[in-house]
C-alpha cells in the first residue's frame, strides 16, 4: 500500500467521524453522505484507508445507511457481539484502525447471501472507480472489470 493509506491522525477527523469511529456512535439515517451513493467505487476505512466494501456489493435496504452484502475481504473486518442499548447485535470494526463501522444483520437479500452490513457513512471514504489507481488502490480495479450480472 502507498503512503496515502497510512492511518490518519484521529484529530483530523470531523466531530461526527470521531464520534462514529472512536466512540462507537451512529449517524442519522438518510442524512449521511453515502446511503444513496450509486457511483462505482471502493469504500475504505476513514481512519486507516483499509479497503472494506465495493459498490458492487452495495444495495438499497431502505434503512437509511449504506448497506452491503459482504466485505471485500473478511480479514479486513472484525465482528464482535454488541449488547449495548438493550439489543443483541453484531458490531463490525475495521481490523487495522479498530474503527467502529456499524453492524451486520441476517436480514439481507437471500440472493446476495442473506447478510446486511449496515455501515455508517462517517466511518467511510469513497474512492470512485476512475480514481482508484491514482489514489493507490489500483489493485482493486479488477473488482469492476466485468459488468455486474
PyMOL commands that set and color helices and strands:
alter all, ss='L'
color gray80, all
select helices_A, chain A and resi 3-5+10-12+15-23+55-57+74-76+84-86+110-112+121-123+129-131+138-144
alter helices_A, ss='H'
color red, helices_A
select strands_A, chain A and resi 41-45+51-54+58-59+66-68+77-82+89-94+100-105+116-119+124-128
alter strands_A, ss='S'
color yellow, strands_A
deselect
rebuild
show_as cartoon
